Amino acid sequence: MKLMDLSAFNCPKPKTLPTGQNLKPNNIIGKDDLRYLLVGQVVVEEKMDGTMVKFASMDPELVIFAEDLKRRRSIFYQLPGRYSIFEIYNVKRGVFLDSEEKISLSNEMRRGKIKIPEIEPVLFFPTPRIATGKFALEELLQFVGESAYARGSEDKHPVPGEGIVVKQFADNFPIDFVTGKIISEGFPSAVIGSYLQLPYMQNVVDPSLPLVIDIPRKQ
């Protein structure tokens, strides 16, 4: 069976939330979109430092959006897989899936129950979730820096991640849903420039490492 044309499917990119950190004027979320995003419950996820890729499955008919984390960019990771799934689009229903269903299907992919041609199932894992709830803009700053898999290059202890992505907590999302992001002030790419200028290095990908669905909150 022929796979679908992935060029027809795109995922809205998160706009920068106006917190005063690393702001680019052409990418700041508008006031109306910000109000719409934060009017109710939201899901806060870790923003992974990778390269966006798309995959298709036929049964069920899904488009999977993930960060390819094989190459080390500005952050070193120790990961349970190569592809961190941050969105899944259900073609038949015409919606992006909510957080719970996305995690469930990501785990089914990891176990090989949903197959992606020529990709080992254990290379997929869901993007870590940090929090759910209703938060004001300034309250979201408490979650910036939380990371499940970022590690210090020498001692392998946990270090801050790239930032967070904020999405509405909803049953499903239309094709043009609103999402926001906050990048950590200490994110290295703001200092060292493009990762393409750096020597090629790889993150650690080890399927035996613990899978993190929800990042434990610090006490």
Backbone as CSV, one residue per row, in Angstrom:
resi,resn,N_x,N_y,N_z,CA_x,CA_y,CA_z,C_x,C_y,C_z
1,MET,0.849,-1.196,0.000,0.000,0.000,0.000,0.889,1.252,0.000
2,LYS,0.528,2.206,-0.844,1.337,3.424,-0.959,1.100,4.351,0.224
3,LEU,2.204,4.855,0.798,2.080,5.783,1.912,1.620,7.145,1.423
4,MET,1.029,7.913,2.313,0.499,9.234,1.970,1.613,10.230,1.692
5,ASP,1.263,11.293,1.004,2.203,12.369,0.700,2.333,13.261,1.935
6,LEU,3.476,13.194,2.601,3.659,13.943,3.841,3.790,15.437,3.618
7,SER,4.116,15.854,2.399,4.265,17.291,2.131,2.951,18.041,2.302
8,ALA,1.844,17.317,2.297,0.527,17.951,2.440,0.183,18.241,3.897
9,PHE,1.018,17.798,4.832,0.712,17.930,6.252,1.802,18.723,6.957
10,ASN,1.369,19.748,7.684,2.300,20.568,8.446,1.774,20.775,9.855
11,CYS,2.700,21.031,10.754,2.353,21.256,12.150,2.631,22.709,12.505
12,PRO,1.657,23.424,13.068,1.908,24.826,13.443,3.102,24.943,14.380
13,LYS,3.986,25.890,14.101,5.146,26.102,14.957,4.750,26.970,16.156
14,PRO,5.282,26.658,17.329,4.946,27.468,18.503,5.514,28.875,18.402
15,LYS,4.704,29.827,18.815,5.148,31.217,18.872,5.735,31.520,20.247
16,THR,6.666,32.448,20.302,7.330,32.793,21.548,6.377,33.540,22.486
17,LEU,6.289,33.071,23.723,5.472,33.762,24.719,6.242,34.967,25.252
18,PRO,5.566,36.096,25.466,6.242,37.355,25.823,6.682,37.404,27.275
19,THR,7.801,36.758,27.574,8.316,36.717,28.936,9.601,37.518,29.092
20,GLY,10.091,38.120,28.014,11.318,38.912,28.072,12.569,38.107,27.865
21,GLN,12.436,36.812,27.483,13.590,35.946,27.301,13.806,35.637,25.822
22,ASN,14.978,36.005,25.308,15.377,35.661,23.938,14.270,35.940,22.914
23,LEU,13.673,37.116,22.961,12.545,37.423,22.101,12.981,37.870,20.709
24,LYS,12.291,37.361,19.691,12.469,37.813,18.324,11.148,38.438,17.891
25,PRO,11.139,39.708,17.532,9.884,40.420,17.267,8.970,39.734,16.254
26,ASN,9.543,39.031,15.271,8.705,38.434,14.234,8.132,37.077,14.650
27,ASN,8.390,36.642,15.866,7.908,35.326,16.281,7.155,35.364,17.610
28,ILE,6.815,36.546,18.099,6.097,36.652,19.365,4.607,36.406,19.135
29,ILE,3.988,35.652,20.014,2.570,35.340,19.880,1.737,36.612,20.016
30,GLY,0.661,36.704,19.234,-0.224,37.854,19.307,-1.072,37.839,20.567
31,LYS,-1.590,38.995,20.946,-2.383,39.114,22.176,-3.618,38.231,22.144
32,ASP,-4.294,38.180,21.000,-5.511,37.366,20.902,-5.179,35.883,21.020
33,ASP,-4.116,35.444,20.360,-3.716,34.039,20.440,-3.255,33.681,21.848
34,LEU,-2.554,34.601,22.513,-2.103,34.344,23.881,-3.297,34.184,24.809
35,ARG,-4.283,35.062,24.668,-5.495,34.977,25.488,-6.233,33.658,25.226
36,TYR,-6.307,33.272,23.961,-6.977,32.026,23.578,-6.236,30.812,24.137
37,LEU,-4.894,30.844,24.085,-4.082,29.721,24.551,-4.240,29.486,26.044
38,LEU,-4.271,30.575,26.832,-4.232,30.457,28.284,-5.600,30.590,28.947
39,VAL,-6.674,30.570,28.162,-8.002,30.778,28.736,-8.433,29.602,29.604
40,GLY,-7.915,28.407,29.306,-8.302,27.232,30.084,-7.101,26.394,30.458
41,GLN,-7.316,25.090,30.595,-6.243,24.166,30.948,-5.231,24.054,29.802
42,VAL,-3.971,23.892,30.165,-2.919,23.704,29.170,-2.063,22.490,29.531
43,VAL,-1.324,22.009,28.557,-0.311,20.979,28.741,1.041,21.626,28.498
44,VAL,1.977,21.419,29.412,3.332,21.937,29.271,4.257,20.758,28.977
45,GLU,4.961,20.824,27.850,5.873,19.750,27.461,7.292,20.289,27.337
46,GLU,8.257,19.395,27.472,9.647,19.788,27.263,9.871,20.086,25.782
47,LYS,10.611,21.151,25.489,11.004,21.445,24.110,12.341,20.771,23.851
48,MET,12.331,19.789,22.963,13.529,19.014,22.685,14.364,19.687,21.590
49,ASP,15.681,19.588,21.720,16.626,20.253,20.822,17.046,19.296,19.710
50,GLY,16.189,19.199,18.682,16.464,18.281,17.579,16.041,18.862,16.243
51,THR,15.900,17.987,15.245,15.488,18.366,13.898,14.124,17.761,13.617
52,MET,13.160,18.578,13.208,11.804,18.088,12.991,11.744,17.143,11.784
53,VAL,11.079,15.986,11.987,10.872,15.010,10.921,9.415,14.553,10.959
54,LYS,8.955,13.990,9.834,7.588,13.491,9.729,7.594,12.033,9.269
55,PHE,6.655,11.253,9.805,6.479,9.865,9.408,4.996,9.611,9.170
56,ALA,4.702,8.534,8.439,3.319,8.157,8.184,3.103,6.699,8.562
57,SER,1.950,6.433,9.144,1.497,5.054,9.351,0.177,4.901,8.599
58,MET,-0.116,3.684,8.181,-1.325,3.472,7.389,-2.464,2.840,8.188
59,ASP,-2.175,2.148,9.260,-3.217,1.464,10.014,-2.941,1.598,11.499
60,PRO,-3.524,2.636,12.159,-4.405,3.671,11.592,-3.627,4.695,10.776
61,GLU,-4.369,5.539,10.046,-3.751,6.521,9.159,-3.342,7.747,9.978
62,LEU,-2.052,7.834,10.264,-1.526,8.891,11.122,-0.342,9.575,10.472
63,VAL,-0.169,10.864,10.813,1.064,11.586,10.489,1.735,11.904,11.810
64,ILE,2.974,11.456,11.961,3.702,11.607,13.212,4.760,12.689,13.055
65,PHE,4.736,13.675,13.933,5.733,14.747,13.947,6.657,14.496,15.133
66,ALA,7.959,14.483,14.863,8.917,14.148,15.915,10.188,14.965,15.770
67,GLU,10.957,15.026,16.858,12.294,15.611,16.829,13.300,14.474,16.670
68,ASP,14.107,14.559,15.623,15.190,13.601,15.422,16.362,14.047,16.289
69,LEU,16.706,13.235,17.273,17.687,13.627,18.278,18.997,12.847,18.170
70,LYS,19.220,12.213,17.033,20.464,11.450,16.883,21.681,12.363,16.993
71,ARG,21.650,13.489,16.277,22.780,14.408,16.301,22.674,15.343,17.497
72,ARG,23.767,15.484,18.194,23.828,16.464,19.272,23.881,17.853,18.667
73,ARG,23.011,18.723,19.152,23.020,20.122,18.723,23.625,20.964,19.846
74,SER,22.816,21.682,20.577,23.342,22.511,21.666,23.246,21.838,23.028
75,ILE,22.502,20.730,23.114,22.304,20.027,24.376,22.671,18.561,24.184
76,PHE,23.337,17.977,25.182,23.651,16.554,25.164,22.545,15.789,25.870
77,TYR,22.026,14.752,25.201,20.954,13.939,25.768,21.392,12.486,25.929
78,GLN,20.833,11.839,26.950,20.830,10.384,27.056,19.377,9.962,26.918
79,LEU,19.048,9.253,25.837,17.672,9.069,25.409,17.284,7.600,25.292
80,PRO,15.989,7.295,25.493,15.504,5.930,25.278,15.146,5.661,23.813
81,GLY,15.274,6.661,22.949,14.972,6.506,21.535,15.532,7.669,20.744
82,ARG,15.426,7.559,19.432,15.954,8.617,18.560,14.910,9.680,18.256
83,TYR,13.641,9.290,18.185,12.593,10.195,17.714,11.611,10.525,18.839
84,SER,11.593,11.781,19.253,10.702,12.248,20.305,9.422,12.788,19.668
85,ILE,8.315,12.079,19.842,7.049,12.431,19.190,6.377,13.578,19.930
86,PHE,6.170,14.706,19.222,5.526,15.846,19.877,4.117,16.120,19.363
87,GLU,3.760,15.612,18.184,2.380,15.725,17.698,2.051,14.505,16.850
88,ILE,0.769,14.121,16.877,0.254,13.089,15.968,-1.032,13.611,15.349
89,TYR,-1.119,13.547,14.032,-2.310,14.000,13.309,-3.067,12.790,12.789
90,ASN,-4.345,12.684,13.158,-5.200,11.609,12.682,-5.875,12.060,11.393
91,VAL,-5.491,11.450,10.289,-5.962,11.896,8.971,-7.461,11.685,8.810
92,LYS,-7.971,10.551,9.255,-9.395,10.252,9.097,-10.262,11.217,9.886
93,ARG,-9.846,11.535,11.118,-10.625,12.448,11.961,-10.325,13.914,11.670
94,GLY,-9.189,14.185,11.041,-8.839,15.556,10.686,-8.438,16.412,11.864
95,VAL,-7.790,15.800,12.866,-7.381,16.548,14.058,-6.014,16.081,14.546
96,PHE,-5.324,16.981,15.274,-4.168,16.600,16.067,-4.690,16.007,17.377
97,LEU,-4.023,14.987,17.866,-4.516,14.265,19.027,-4.160,14.971,20.329
98,ASP,-5.016,14.790,21.327,-4.748,15.369,22.641,-3.602,14.631,23.309
99,SER,-3.141,15.154,24.429,-1.944,14.654,25.087,-2.033,13.174,25.452
100,GLU,-3.134,12.749,26.059,-3.250,11.366,26.515,-3.254,10.382,25.348
101,GLU,-4.011,10.692,24.310,-4.073,9.783,23.161,-2.737,9.768,22.421
102,LYS,-2.080,10.917,22.347,-0.765,10.980,21.701,0.239,10.093,22.420
103,ILE,0.258,10.166,23.752,1.181,9.340,24.530,0.854,7.862,24.350
104,SER,-0.431,7.526,24.375,-0.844,6.138,24.203,-0.396,5.577,22.861
105,LEU,-0.612,6.322,21.791,-0.218,5.845,20.464,1.301,5.831,20.303
106,SER,1.989,6.792,20.923,3.460,6.792,20.878,4.010,5.518,21.514
107,ASN,3.404,5.105,22.619,3.831,3.874,23.274,3.498,2.642,22.436
108,GLU,2.375,2.678,21.714,2.037,1.582,20.812,3.043,1.491,19.669
109,MET,3.495,2.643,19.183,4.529,2.646,18.149,5.822,2.050,18.697
110,ARG,6.169,2.419,19.923,7.399,1.923,20.534,7.364,0.400,20.712
111,ARG,6.170,-0.131,20.956,6.020,-1.579,21.115,5.801,-2.305,19.791
112,GLY,5.743,-1.554,18.687,5.589,-2.163,17.372,4.167,-2.471,16.974
113,LYS,3.176,-2.005,17.773,1.784,-2.247,17.418,1.308,-1.330,16.293
114,ILE,1.925,-0.175,16.179,1.723,0.722,15.035,3.073,0.827,14.354
115,LYS,3.141,0.437,13.098,4.429,0.306,12.423,4.712,1.490,11.493
116,ILE,5.965,1.918,11.508,6.483,2.915,10.579,7.508,2.201,9.705
117,PRO,7.336,2.192,8.386,8.237,1.436,7.517,9.710,1.784,7.730
118,GLU,10.512,0.740,7.871,11.974,0.833,7.916,12.521,1.532,9.161
119,ILE,11.680,1.751,10.192,12.148,2.353,11.442,11.909,1.366,12.582
120,GLU,12.945,1.100,13.373,12.776,0.214,14.520,11.806,0.846,15.523
121,PRO,10.826,0.088,16.000,9.818,0.648,16.909,10.399,1.300,18.162
122,VAL,11.456,0.712,18.744,11.993,1.228,20.011,12.685,2.575,19.857
123,LEU,12.804,3.067,18.643,13.429,4.378,18.432,12.446,5.519,18.656
124,PHE,11.153,5.203,18.850,10.139,6.221,19.094,9.830,6.322,20.584
125,PHE,9.580,7.548,21.043,9.128,7.753,22.418,8.389,9.090,22.501
126,PRO,7.445,9.230,23.434,6.686,10.480,23.539,7.518,11.595,24.178
127,THR,7.336,12.807,23.700,7.988,13.960,24.309,7.544,14.087,25.768
128,PRO,8.472,14.265,26.695,8.109,14.325,28.119,7.135,15.455,28.433
129,ARG,6.196,15.147,29.294,5.207,16.113,29.747,5.644,16.645,31.115
130,ILE,5.552,17.959,31.298,6.013,18.589,32.529,4.867,18.892,33.482
131,ALA,3.756,19.405,32.946,2.644,19.783,33.815,1.368,19.919,33.004
132,THR,0.249,19.809,33.695,-1.047,20.161,33.124,-1.779,21.011,34.153
133,GLY,-2.603,21.928,33.670,-3.342,22.781,34.592,-3.620,24.135,33.969
134,LYS,-4.142,25.030,34.770,-4.418,26.398,34.316,-3.361,27.316,34.925
135,PHE,-2.623,28.028,34.077,-1.511,28.851,34.532,-1.564,30.223,33.877
136,ALA,-1.230,31.243,34.656,-0.999,32.562,34.085,0.362,32.546,33.398
137,LEU,0.594,33.527,32.546,1.836,33.573,31.783,3.063,33.511,32.686
138,GLU,3.074,34.317,33.735,4.253,34.358,34.603,4.442,33.046,35.382
139,GLU,3.355,32.302,35.606,3.471,31.024,36.309,4.155,29.959,35.456
140,LEU,4.095,30.111,34.143,4.723,29.135,33.258,6.242,29.142,33.370
141,LEU,6.799,30.255,33.843,8.259,30.361,33.953,8.841,29.339,34.921
142,GLN,8.035,28.862,35.868,8.540,27.892,36.850,8.930,26.572,36.196
143,PHE,8.399,26.308,35.001,8.661,25.035,34.339,9.843,25.093,33.370
144,VAL,10.324,26.280,33.063,11.428,26.419,32.110,12.700,25.836,32.719
145,GLY,13.376,25.004,31.966,14.595,24.372,32.460,14.397,22.920,32.851
146,GLU,13.134,22.501,33.059,12.868,21.105,33.390,13.236,20.212,32.198
147,SER,13.964,19.127,32.439,14.343,18.215,31.363,14.404,16.783,31.876
148,ALA,13.920,15.870,31.044,13.974,14.453,31.401,15.293,13.809,30.998
149,TYR,15.893,14.297,29.902,17.010,13.570,29.312,18.270,14.396,29.079
150,ALA,18.238,15.716,29.290,19.438,16.534,29.094,20.451,16.214,30.191
151,ARG,21.718,16.079,29.793,22.761,15.692,30.729,24.009,16.553,30.543
152,GLY,24.780,16.712,31.616,26.077,17.348,31.506,27.010,16.452,30.702
153,SER,27.804,17.004,29.806,28.612,16.199,28.894,29.667,15.378,29.613
154,GLU,30.064,15.797,30.803,31.121,15.083,31.519,30.567,14.184,32.630
155,ASP,29.751,14.768,33.526,29.321,13.998,34.693,27.999,13.272,34.487
156,LYS,27.318,13.542,33.384,26.059,12.884,33.029,24.925,13.187,33.993
157,HIS,25.096,14.216,34.846,24.011,14.626,35.732,22.988,15.446,34.940
158,PRO,21.727,15.469,35.395,20.713,16.264,34.698,21.079,17.745,34.642
159,VAL,20.794,18.363,33.512,21.019,19.791,33.316,19.759,20.385,32.698
160,PRO,19.604,21.718,32.702,18.410,22.328,32.113,18.274,22.017,30.622
161,GLY,17.025,21.940,30.170,16.745,21.696,28.770,16.617,22.986,27.984
162,GLU,16.115,22.854,26.748,15.990,24.020,25.865,14.890,24.965,26.329
163,GLY,13.803,24.416,26.807,12.675,25.254,27.202,11.406,24.441,27.252
164,ILE,10.272,25.118,27.097,8.974,24.445,27.171,8.100,24.821,25.982
165,VAL,7.133,23.947,25.694,6.076,24.218,24.726,4.754,24.117,25.474
166,VAL,3.866,25.065,25.231,2.580,25.140,25.929,1.452,24.955,24.922
167,LYS,0.555,24.002,25.225,-0.560,23.688,24.331,-1.853,23.647,25.124
168,GLN,-2.959,23.884,24.445,-4.242,23.760,25.123,-4.526,22.303,25.469
169,PHE,-5.124,22.091,26.633,-5.549,20.759,27.042,-6.956,20.574,26.489
170,ALA,-7.052,19.875,25.358,-8.338,19.751,24.674,-8.516,18.327,24.172
171,ASP,-9.757,18.000,23.773,-10.024,16.659,23.253,-9.294,16.421,21.933
172,ASN,-9.245,17.432,21.106,-8.512,17.344,19.843,-8.251,18.759,19.349
173,PHE,-7.448,18.877,18.326,-7.035,20.184,17.845,-7.258,20.294,16.343
174,PRO,-7.721,21.450,15.872,-7.818,21.656,14.426,-6.430,21.811,13.820
175,ILE,-6.369,21.873,12.509,-5.098,21.923,11.807,-4.306,23.180,12.144
176,ASP,-4.986,24.256,12.553,-4.304,25.523,12.802,-4.318,25.900,14.288
177,PHE,-4.124,24.912,15.167,-4.194,25.189,16.602,-3.056,26.110,17.044
178,VAL,-3.257,26.745,18.217,-2.308,27.727,18.743,-1.424,27.063,19.790
179,THR,-0.137,27.315,19.718,0.802,26.792,20.699,1.906,27.820,20.942
180,GLY,2.470,27.810,22.152,3.492,28.794,22.499,4.733,28.124,23.070
181,LYS,5.808,28.892,23.189,7.054,28.342,23.733,7.770,29.396,24.570
182,ILE,8.580,28.925,25.498,9.495,29.768,26.251,10.854,29.086,26.208
183,ILE,11.871,29.793,25.743,13.223,29.251,25.647,14.018,29.698,26.868
184,SER,14.760,28.764,27.443,15.574,29.072,28.612,16.595,30.151,28.294
185,GLU,16.782,31.076,29.211,17.762,32.144,29.016,19.160,31.587,28.833
186,GLY,19.432,30.435,29.427,20.763,29.851,29.327,20.929,28.882,28.181
187,PHE,19.934,28.805,27.279,20.031,27.862,26.169,21.260,28.176,25.322
188,PRO,22.181,27.213,25.145,23.485,27.498,24.524,23.426,28.066,23.116
189,SER,22.404,27.718,22.318,22.399,28.165,20.926,22.334,29.689,20.829
190,ALA,21.842,30.335,21.883,21.791,31.799,21.874,23.187,32.401,21.918
191,VAL,24.170,31.586,22.306,25.541,32.065,22.436,26.436,31.537,21.334
192,ILE,26.336,30.224,21.048,27.300,29.614,20.141,26.853,29.593,18.696
193,GLY,25.617,29.977,18.401,25.169,30.017,17.022,24.697,28.661,16.535
194,SER,24.720,28.444,15.214,24.179,27.239,14.607,24.974,25.999,14.995
195,TYR,24.244,24.920,15.301,24.910,23.650,15.618,25.661,23.097,14.413
196,LEU,25.282,23.528,13.204,25.947,23.047,11.995,27.395,23.516,11.909
197,GLN,27.745,24.536,12.692,29.120,25.015,12.724,29.983,24.229,13.692
198,LEU,29.355,23.321,14.467,30.070,22.551,15.469,30.499,21.201,14.907
199,PRO,31.517,20.564,15.484,31.893,19.209,15.073,30.713,18.257,15.260
200,TYR,30.594,17.278,14.364,29.481,16.327,14.448,29.648,15.433,15.675
201,MET,28.624,15.405,16.521,28.601,14.538,17.698,27.199,13.941,17.816
202,GLN,27.101,12.811,18.477,25.818,12.150,18.637,25.390,12.125,20.103
203,ASN,24.069,12.170,20.305,23.525,11.906,21.622,23.555,10.405,21.893
204,VAL,23.404,10.024,23.144,23.311,8.612,23.504,21.870,8.155,23.305
205,VAL,21.666,7.145,22.453,20.349,6.549,22.242,20.417,5.108,22.715
206,ASP,19.716,4.821,23.809,19.761,3.503,24.429,18.347,3.116,24.848
207,PRO,17.682,2.221,24.090,16.294,1.850,24.405,16.093,1.250,25.783
208,SER,17.187,0.827,26.451,17.046,0.266,27.794,16.923,1.338,28.872
209,LEU,17.178,2.617,28.511,17.055,3.700,29.486,15.589,3.903,29.868
210,PRO,15.321,4.362,31.088,13.934,4.564,31.530,13.194,5.567,30.641
211,LEU,11.950,5.239,30.346,11.087,6.134,29.567,10.393,7.092,30.524
212,VAL,10.471,8.386,30.241,9.847,9.406,31.091,8.611,9.947,30.380
213,ILE,7.445,9.731,30.964,6.202,10.284,30.418,5.941,11.644,31.058
214,ASP,5.931,11.677,32.390,5.741,12.915,33.140,6.987,13.188,33.969
215,ILE,7.586,14.365,33.795,8.780,14.726,34.545,8.393,14.981,36.002
216,PRO,9.039,14.293,36.953,8.701,14.509,38.364,8.954,15.951,38.774
217,ARG,8.049,16.513,39.522,8.200,17.894,39.969,9.210,17.963,41.103
218,LYS,10.048,18.990,41.076,11.013,19.204,42.145,10.280,19.696,43.396
219,GLN,10.700,19.188,44.532,10.074,19.588,45.802,10.731,20.859,46.355
